[in-house]
């Protein structure tokens, strides 16, 4: 008799649980803990090497940044069955990242230095800003922090 009562109680509870809002699956990915940098196409040909220093919460990280050619995503459209695609097209920019041990919502100070393609020193630029918080998969999946800058001939600016 007890088994039958337990079975009925479990079935009733399971049925009620199905009436509530459905659980949302969150992707099992983590954002890169880094400061990303983009050098626009009009300044990229002048930048030979780049070094970034990022300081936040009393800790600093400094390293050379490996620059790669940047690109834009070009929409290739979708098929009738819903499969969509895109391709990358070089845009003349240079992009890179300074990996960090941690990234918080506190203010971060980023300093850039380096050399031109001819070996002359680049001007040193410093920028203080707050990393951006975003919930790309909904608030139930947690927030992603990002710190991104653009290095132009006139200096550093936060990339939004």
C-alpha positions in Angstrom: 0.0 0.0 0.0 2.8 2.5 0.8 4.4 1.8 -2.5 1.2 2.7 -4.3 0.8 6.0 -2.3 4.4 6.9 -3.0 4.0 6.2 -6.7 0.8 8.4 -6.8 2.5 11.2 -4.9 5.5 11.1 -7.3 3.3 11.1 -10.4 1.2 14.0 -9.1 4.4 16.1 -8.3 5.9 15.2 -11.7 2.7 16.3 -13.4 2.7 19.7 -11.6 6.3 20.4 -12.3 5.5 20.1 -16.0 3.0 23.0 -15.7 5.5 25.6 -14.7 7.8 27.6 -16.9 10.3 25.4 -18.8 13.9 25.5 -17.8 16.1 27.3 -20.3 19.4 25.7 -21.4 22.4 27.9 -21.1 25.4 27.3 -23.4 28.4 25.7 -21.7 30.9 28.4 -22.8 32.8 31.1 -20.9 33.9 34.5 -22.2 37.6 35.2 -22.8 39.1 37.1 -19.8 40.9 39.6 -22.0 41.3 43.1 -23.3 40.7 43.1 -27.0 42.2 45.7 -29.3 41.4 46.8 -32.8 43.6 49.0 -34.9 41.5 50.6 -37.7 42.5 50.2 -41.4 43.8 53.8 -41.7 46.3 53.3 -38.8 47.0 49.6 -39.1 49.7 49.9 -41.8 51.8 52.1 -39.4 51.6 49.7 -36.4 54.4 47.1 -36.4 54.4 45.8 -32.8 52.0 46.5 -30.0 52.3 46.1 -26.2 49.3 46.5 -23.8 49.3 46.9 -20.1 46.0 46.5 -18.2 45.5 47.3 -14.5 42.4 46.5 -12.5 41.7 46.0 -8.8 45.4 46.6 -8.0 46.8 44.0 -10.4 48.5 44.6 -13.7 49.2 42.5 -16.7 51.5 43.6 -19.5 52.6 41.7 -22.6 53.2 42.0 -26.4 50.0 41.6 -28.4 50.0 39.4 -31.5 48.1 41.3 -34.2 46.1 39.5 -36.8 44.3 40.7 -39.9 40.7 41.8 -39.0 37.7 40.9 -41.1 34.0 41.6 -41.5 31.3 39.0 -41.7 29.5 39.0 -45.0 26.0 37.4 -44.9 25.6 34.7 -47.5 21.9 34.3 -46.9 19.8 31.4 -45.8 18.5 28.4 -47.7 14.7 27.5 -47.7 15.3 24.9 -45.0 16.7 27.5 -42.6 20.5 26.9 -42.9 22.3 30.2 -42.9 25.9 31.1 -43.6 28.4 33.9 -43.7 32.0 34.4 -44.9 34.9 36.5 -43.6 36.2 39.3 -45.7 39.5 41.1 -44.8 38.8 44.8 -43.9 42.4 46.1 -43.4 42.2 46.3 -39.6 44.5 44.5 -37.1 43.1 42.8 -34.1 44.6 41.2 -31.0 44.0 40.4 -27.3 45.8 40.7 -24.0 44.8 37.7 -21.9 44.0 38.6 -18.2 43.9 36.4 -15.1 40.5 38.0 -14.2 38.1 40.7 -15.3 35.6 42.5 -13.0 33.2 45.4 -13.4 35.7 47.7 -11.7 37.4 50.4 -13.7 40.3 49.2 -15.8 43.3 51.2 -17.1 44.8 50.2 -20.4 48.0 51.6 -21.8 49.3 51.0 -25.3 52.9 51.3 -26.6 54.9 49.7 -29.4 56.7 50.4 -32.6 55.9 51.5 -36.1 56.7 49.2 -39.0 59.9 51.2 -39.4 60.9 50.6 -35.7 60.2 54.0 -34.3 58.3 54.1 -31.0 54.5 54.6 -31.2 53.0 57.2 -28.9 52.0 55.9 -25.5 48.3 56.2 -24.8 46.3 55.4 -21.7 42.5 55.0 -21.2 40.5 54.3 -18.1 37.0 52.8 -18.5 34.6 50.1 -17.1 34.2 46.7 -18.8 30.8 46.2 -20.3 28.4 43.7 -18.8 26.1 41.8 -21.2 23.7 38.9 -21.0 23.9 37.5 -24.5 21.9 34.3 -23.6 19.5 35.9 -21.2 19.8 36.9 -17.5 19.2 33.3 -16.4 22.6 32.3 -18.0 24.8 34.8 -16.3 26.6 37.9 -17.4 29.6 38.2 -19.7 32.1 41.0 -19.1 34.1 42.5 -22.0 36.9 45.1 -22.3 37.6 46.3 -25.8 39.6 49.3 -27.1 40.4 50.8 -30.4 43.9 52.2 -31.0 43.9 55.1 -33.4 46.7 57.6 -34.2 44.9 60.0 -31.8 44.9 57.6 -28.9 42.8 54.8 -27.3 39.1 54.8 -27.1 36.6 52.3 -25.7 35.0 50.1 -28.3 31.3 49.7 -27.9 
